[in-house]
Amino acid sequence: GDSQTQSFPNARHQRLNQKGASHIHTYALEFCETQGHFCWRPHLRDHMFTIKVRSHQREELVEFTDEVAAKLKESGAESGIVVLYVQHTTAGLTVNENADPDVPRDMLHALRTLIPQHGMGFRHGEENSDAHIKASLTGPSVTIPFADGKLLLGRWQGIFLCEFDGARERKVIMMIR
């Protein structure tokens, strides 16, 4: 061939497009025989987006599977993984059943029963220690594989923001690899 490629993981560049989506481009240093020197060539592999998810209650599971699928389609990526990460200490993420609304209600009921907002002697002055604990239990991230540009979720699975200190707007970082 006319070029040899070696990727350098620290050769990264981030830019924002008009829709506010951040795309991370990895560059590879290639020797271009036609030009007689090394040059940097972009490899459009990684994409990063910010998804805003709005809750309307103090505790609520908000499904946002469709938004994730739309960003995946926008990226043009065919296969890999989607990593979602919530940037807040009183909210988490989960993948669970989205067909029956009783499932999210039951999950919240169980968490409220285990960790009530009041009456446990929490010392944190904002009166939301329960929200911090629940967020730690659910975790800040989920990973979902995809193929042929589609999320490989099970038939009844959806992606949920677990809100424990709402109502408010939350930011979820979406990395496509």
C-alpha positions as CSV (number, residue, x, y, z in Angstrom):
1,G,0.0,0.0,0.0
2,D,1.0,3.6,-0.1
3,S,0.7,4.3,3.6
4,Q,1.6,2.6,6.9
5,T,-0.6,3.4,9.9
6,Q,0.2,3.5,13.6
7,S,-2.4,4.9,16.0
8,F,-1.4,7.1,18.9
9,P,-4.2,7.1,21.6
10,N,-3.1,10.5,23.0
11,A,-3.6,12.1,19.6
12,R,-7.2,13.2,20.2
13,H,-9.2,16.3,19.3
14,Q,-12.6,17.3,20.5
15,R,-15.0,19.7,18.7
16,L,-18.7,20.7,18.9
17,N,-21.0,20.5,16.0
18,Q,-24.0,22.9,15.4
19,K,-26.3,20.7,17.5
20,G,-24.0,20.8,20.5
21,A,-22.9,17.2,20.1
22,S,-19.2,16.6,20.9
23,H,-17.4,14.4,18.5
24,I,-14.0,13.0,19.6
25,H,-11.7,12.2,16.7
26,T,-8.7,9.9,17.1
27,Y,-5.9,10.6,14.7
28,A,-3.3,8.2,13.4
29,L,0.2,9.2,12.2
30,E,0.7,7.7,8.7
31,F,3.6,7.7,6.4
32,C,2.3,9.0,3.1
33,E,4.6,7.7,0.3
34,T,3.1,10.0,-2.3
35,Q,3.9,13.1,-0.1
36,G,7.2,11.6,1.3
37,H,6.5,12.4,4.9
38,F,4.4,11.5,7.9
39,C,0.9,13.1,8.3
40,W,-2.0,13.0,10.7
41,R,-5.2,11.4,9.4
42,P,-8.5,11.5,11.4
43,H,-10.2,8.2,12.3
44,L,-13.9,9.0,13.0
45,R,-14.5,6.2,15.5
46,D,-15.5,7.7,18.8
47,H,-18.6,10.0,19.2
48,M,-19.7,11.8,22.3
49,F,-23.1,13.4,22.9
50,T,-24.8,15.0,25.8
51,I,-28.4,14.0,26.3
52,K,-30.6,16.2,28.6
53,V,-33.2,14.2,30.5
54,R,-36.0,16.1,32.5
55,S,-37.6,14.6,35.6
56,H,-40.9,15.9,37.0
57,Q,-40.9,14.3,40.5
58,R,-38.5,14.0,43.4
59,E,-38.1,10.3,42.7
60,E,-38.9,9.0,39.2
61,L,-37.5,6.6,36.6
62,V,-37.5,8.4,33.2
63,E,-37.0,6.3,30.1
64,F,-34.9,7.8,27.4
65,T,-34.2,4.9,25.1
66,D,-35.5,6.7,22.0
67,E,-33.1,9.6,22.5
68,V,-30.1,7.2,22.8
69,A,-31.3,5.4,19.6
70,A,-31.6,8.7,17.8
71,K,-28.1,9.8,18.7
72,L,-26.7,6.4,17.7
73,K,-28.4,6.8,14.3
74,E,-27.0,10.3,14.0
75,S,-23.5,9.1,14.6
76,G,-23.6,6.7,11.7
77,A,-21.8,4.0,13.8
78,E,-22.6,0.4,12.8
79,S,-21.3,-1.7,15.7
80,G,-19.7,-1.3,19.0
81,I,-20.8,-0.2,22.5
82,V,-22.7,2.8,23.9
83,V,-21.6,3.9,27.3
84,L,-24.0,6.2,29.2
85,Y,-22.8,8.2,32.2
86,V,-24.9,10.5,34.4
87,Q,-22.9,13.5,35.7
88,H,-24.8,13.8,39.0
89,T,-24.5,12.4,42.5
90,T,-28.2,12.1,43.2
91,A,-29.2,10.3,40.0
92,G,-28.3,7.0,38.4
93,L,-28.9,4.9,35.3
94,T,-30.3,1.5,34.8
95,V,-31.6,-0.9,32.0
96,N,-34.8,-2.5,33.0
97,E,-38.3,-3.5,31.8
98,N,-40.1,-0.7,29.9
99,A,-43.3,-2.5,29.0
100,D,-45.0,-2.5,32.4
101,P,-45.1,0.9,34.3
102,D,-45.5,-1.1,37.5
103,V,-41.8,-2.2,37.3
104,P,-40.4,1.3,37.7
105,R,-43.0,2.0,40.4
106,D,-42.0,-1.2,42.3
107,M,-38.3,-0.4,42.0
108,L,-38.9,3.1,43.5
109,H,-41.1,1.7,46.2
110,A,-38.4,-0.8,47.2
111,L,-35.7,1.8,47.3
112,R,-37.9,4.2,49.3
113,T,-38.7,1.4,51.8
114,L,-35.0,0.5,52.2
115,I,-33.7,4.1,52.3
116,P,-36.4,6.6,53.4
117,Q,-35.6,10.3,53.0
118,H,-36.3,11.1,56.7
119,G,-36.0,9.2,60.0
120,M,-32.6,7.5,59.5
121,G,-30.5,10.2,61.3
122,F,-28.7,11.4,58.2
123,R,-26.3,14.3,58.9
124,H,-26.0,15.8,55.4
125,G,-27.6,19.3,55.7
126,E,-29.4,19.2,52.3
127,E,-31.8,16.5,53.4
128,N,-31.0,14.4,50.3
129,S,-28.6,11.8,51.7
130,D,-31.1,9.1,50.7
131,A,-30.8,10.3,47.1
132,H,-27.0,10.0,47.2
133,I,-27.2,6.4,48.6
134,K,-29.8,5.4,46.0
135,A,-27.7,6.8,43.2
136,S,-24.7,4.9,44.5
137,L,-26.7,1.7,44.5
138,T,-28.0,2.1,40.9
139,G,-24.7,3.4,39.7
140,P,-23.8,6.3,37.3
141,S,-23.4,4.3,34.1
142,V,-24.7,1.6,31.8
143,T,-23.1,-0.1,28.7
144,I,-25.2,-1.3,25.8
145,P,-23.8,-3.1,22.7
146,F,-25.1,-2.3,19.3
147,A,-24.9,-3.9,15.8
148,D,-26.2,-2.7,12.4
149,G,-26.7,0.7,14.0
150,K,-29.3,-0.6,16.5
151,L,-29.1,-1.0,20.3
152,L,-29.0,-4.7,21.3
153,L,-31.5,-4.3,24.1
154,G,-33.9,-7.2,24.9
155,R,-37.5,-7.1,23.8
156,W,-38.7,-5.5,27.1
157,Q,-35.6,-3.5,28.0
158,G,-35.4,0.3,28.2
159,I,-32.8,2.8,29.4
160,F,-33.8,4.8,32.4
161,L,-32.5,7.8,34.3
162,C,-33.1,7.1,38.0
163,E,-34.0,10.4,39.5
164,F,-33.7,10.6,43.3
165,D,-33.6,14.4,44.0
166,G,-35.8,16.0,41.3
167,A,-37.6,17.5,39.6
168,R,-34.8,18.8,37.4
169,E,-32.9,18.5,34.2
170,R,-30.0,16.0,34.2
171,K,-27.1,15.6,31.8
172,V,-26.2,12.1,30.5
173,I,-23.0,11.7,28.6
174,M,-23.2,9.2,25.7
175,M,-20.0,7.7,24.3
176,I,-20.1,5.6,21.2
177,R,-17.1,3.3,20.7
